[in-house]
Amino acid sequence: MTKTAHYFPLLKYALLADAVASAVTGLLLVFGAKALTSLLGLPADLLFYCGLFFLPWALLVAFVGTRQYIKAGAVWPIAILNLLWVADSFVLLASIDPAPTALGTAFVTFQAVAVLAFAIGQIIGVKRQKTDASFQAA
């Protein structure tokens, strides 16, 4: 059973914001890794390969977020991977040697907080579906 819900935009916008932020960050990291490494104190390879990861991730999340029917089964893996990314971001900050610059620490922390906000929006959006298998875009 599918129904239109008043709270559907939260799920849609959490997914689309995640996709846009991932695409922009991915492009920044892929094309600016060498320039950013001295500012952030993070290895250029780490920045570059994270950027490469973000690009297909952004496409996947955008694909899910632009469907007329957004299925909970497609959102849960995205939200869970986002939460893992947040945890990994803080593990990175605690374990990388030498430590990143203050700007690098702020960059990693900011993106982790943003990803956490996306994950929370996605989880709340899915939970609001209650027992429905999917939502129809309003």
ZABA-77763 format. One record per residue: x, y, z of N, C-alpha, C, CB in turn. Coordinates in steps of 0.001 Angstrom, whole numbers, plus 500000, padded with zeros to 6 digits. Glycine has a CB too. Example, Ala and Ser with C-alpha at 12.3 -4.5 7.8 and 13.67 -1.06 7.14 Angstrom:
% residues 2
513190494310507800512300495500507800513200496700507800511308495527509046 512850497750507080513670498940507140512900500030507870514084499402505725 
//
This chain:
% residues 138
500844498831500000500000500000500000500897501243500000499036499992501222 500609502159499124501390503384499009500487504568499253502068503490497627 501021505565499965500228506760500203501134507977500164499484506674501552 500532509112499924501261510369499982501244510833501426500642511446499025 502376511272501914502472511679503315502970513107503402503404510735504101 502547513815504423502947515209504614504433515331504926502131515843505731 505015514316505531506399514374505958507355513788504927506557513654507261 506884513408503779507731512840502738508899513736502360506913512554501523 508728515056502275509871515875501858511108515709502732509474517312501850 510976515412504014512157515225504862513046514127504295511743514883506307 512475512985503972513249511878503441513851512247502093512379510628503313 513051512810501226513527513193499897514652514218499998512372513755499054 514469515247500809515460516307500897516716515844501626514870517515501596 516582514951502592517772514400503260518615513606502267517364513500504456 517959512858501399518686512101500376519306513030499335517751511098499690 518541513994498867519058514889497826520164515803498356517924515734497250 520042516265499581521115517077500170522382516239500326520679517655501543 522231515001500725523355514074500832524011513911499463522890512700501385 523209513715498433523741513513497079524492514746496576522606513168496111 523919515913496763524569517154496290525865517402497056523614518374496451 525817517271498372527018517493499181528108516484498822526681517400500681 527720515244498588528695514219498214529316514510496856528039512844498199 528503514941495901529022515253494565529981516438494605527867515548493601 529594517492495303530441518686495389531745518360496115529696519834496114 531646517650497231532851517280497974533724516343497147532479516619499312 533098515404496457533847514482495609534636515201494532532912513490494972 533993516136493855534684516903492814535819517739493406533692517812492074 535558518364494542536587519163495212537792518300495562536020519822496483 537547517123496102538647516261496524539384515635495346538129515175497430 538670515230494315539326514628493156540215515649492449538281514064492178 539680516834492213540433517827491441541323518723492291539485518681490664 541140518715493612541937519588494460542744518875495513541064520559495114 542887517565495404543564516789496451544971517300496727543624515323496059 545739517530495676547133517967495881547196519343496531547890517991494545 546321520251496122546314521595496704545810521578498142545450522533495864 544847520701498436544250520653499770545130519967500799542930519953499707 546025519100500345546807518318501306547648519198502223547708517345500571 548213520278501707549016521145502579548136521965503529549883522086501732 546935522327503074546020523087503932545418522225505041544902523694503092 545086520989504691544369520123505627545281519201506420543367519300504884 546485518982505912547387518058506590546958516613506447547483518410508043 546189516336505413545735514975505126546423514501503848544170514913504982 546740513206503744547434512714502557546617512936501278547751511232502718 547307513335500213546651513590498928545927512351498421547674514057497891 546533511173498589545876509938498131544572509689498886546817508735498305 544579509939500180543352509775500978542255510702500452543629510067502483 542602511952500225541619512920499721541117512513498342542228514333499665 542034512143497456541667511782496088540736510566496064542927511496495261 541107509507496785540289508291496739538959508451497483541066507124497330 538928509283498508537637509605499128536754510333498119537833510472500409 537359511260497375536616511963496331536081511016495277537491513007495679 536900510040494874536437509048493895535284508222494439537583508126493488 535310507926495727534203507193496351532924508028496332534560506802497802 533060509328496626531887510196496732531096510299495426532316511574497168 531757510240494289531056510485493022530011509413492702532059510562491887 530353508118492691529286507127492472528290507073493634529896505744492260 528790507351494850527883507410496008526810508470495775528672507719497315 527227509642495302526280510734495040525244510305494011527022511997494552 525673509605492970524734509127491945523731508138492535525498508468490783 524210507220493358523324506237493977522297506908494879524136505220494776 522758507814495739521851508482496675520855509358495912522647509333497694 521321510036494862520418510849494036519382509966493345521218511653492984 519809508815492868518871507887492219517758507500493191519611506617491715 518121507131494411517114506746495405516227507942495745517791506195496686 516829509112495914516082510296496323515162510877495264517022511334496747 515386510517494018514551511074492943513485510091492454515429511491491772 513353508967493096512315508004492698510951508516493113512578506613493323 509958508157492332508590508514492701508193507764493974507603508194491543 508653506533494088508406505728495283509757505457495940507654504383494933 509935505944497137511188505730497858510973504584498837511656507032498601 511659503492498590511489502307499418512429502348500623511737501039498593 511887501958501765512680501947502999513910501060502848511827501465504185 513763499962502136514878499039501936516026499646501155514399497813501231 515768500700500402516836501402499686517474502481500549516295502021498403 516734502980501532517228504079502364518060503572503533516064504912502883 517661502469504157518383501983505337519865501760505081517765500699505821 520261501101503982521712500935503753522440502272503605521950500089502503 521801503250503000522406504576502857522604505204504223521534505488501969 521580505177505047521670505767506386522718505054507234520307505716507086 522766503741507158523739502971507946525163503263507470523443501453507847 525366503304506161526701503639505650527094505069506024526748503464504122 526132505966506058526424507329506510526884507333507967525184508228506344 526223506559508810526634506482510218528027505870510357525618505661511026 528326504874509538529676504294509550530715505323509102529736503048508638 530346506146508117531259507190507653531572508173508794530649507942506442 530549508534509553530747509448510676531723508832511679529394509776511363 531499507590512050532386506916513003533808506833512446531857505501513330 533930506463511189535251506356510566535965507700510498535121505776509169 535220508767510350535827510102510304536542510410511610534762511175510019 535909510055512725536523510325514023537645509333514330535467510275515125 537527508110513840538635507155513963539841507688513184538217505736513438 539592508218511994540677508800511196541380509911511968540134509345509861 540612510825512542541213511938513278542039511451514467540128512896513759 541589510385515095542289509874516275543525509056515915541350509029517107 543579508529514690544636507576514376545658508052513352544028506333513889 545368509103512614546282509515511551547517510176512154545579510478510565 548671509820511587549932510377512064550763510764510843550703509356512981 551159511982510689550973513075511637549534513579511628551930514219511319 549166514221512701547797514734512844547517515794511790547575515318514258 546275515888511342545918516937510385546041518322511009544494516723509869 546064519333510163546080520712510655544750521017511334546349521719509496 544673522170511971543413522587512602542316522685511541543585523953513339 542669523201510362541689523285509270541278521890508803542266524092508085 542229520959508760541919519576508384540994518914509380543190518766508256 541259519149510651540391518605511700538992519204511586540985518884513104 538922520506511345537620521165511183536899520635509951537794522693511078 537613520416508853537018519895507618536421518515507844538064519838506496 537188517620508457536704516254508706535530516279509681537844515360509262 535634517095510722534554517190511712533285517762511084534990518062512903 533430518824510287532264519438509649531554518458508732532678520678508862 532318517743507893531662516811506978531037515658507758532666516273505934 531646515242508860531058514169509674529735514618510289532036513733510786 529690515845510772528448516374511360527370516519510280528708517747512049 527765516967509096526804517090507987526261515718507599527467517767506759 527138514726507502526705513364507154525810512802508250527926512437506931 526118513102509501525255512669510601523867513288510467525878513044511960 523805514556510103522503515217509907521727514552508766522698516728509609 522417514209507676521743513506506570521202512170507051522711513292505379 522027511423507791521604510106508281520406510220509214522761509409509004 520427511194510096519298511390511013518033511722510229519606512512512031 518138512605509253516980512931508411516466511718507660517338514026507422 517377510902507172516978509690506452516303508694507388518196509039505781 516842508524508577516258507578509538514884508062510002517195507392510756 514775509336510328513474509875510746512469509745509605513605511361511187 512896510072508396512009509962507235511514508549507012512714510444505998 512399507580507154512004506175506979511091505733508116513249505260506910 511426506124509341510595505710510482509186506291510393511250506141511799 509065507454509801507741508063509662506869507304508678507872509508509221 507476506479507886506695505680506956505853504649507693507607504993505951 506222504367508938505567503371509770505619502018509091504116503770510064 504519501510508663504502500174508072504382500201506554503366499376508651 504357501385505957504268501468504504505557500974503860503969502909504063 505456500324502731506630499828502036507329500949501267506243498697501088 506585501970500866507197503064500109506304504299500189507432502651498625 506874505432499807506136506680499727505986507076498273506837507793500529 504919507735497959504758508332496647505043509813496794503328508074496059 505818510344495868506152511772495921504878512601495874507095512164494755 504840513635496701503659514498496772503583515423495587503665515307498051 
//
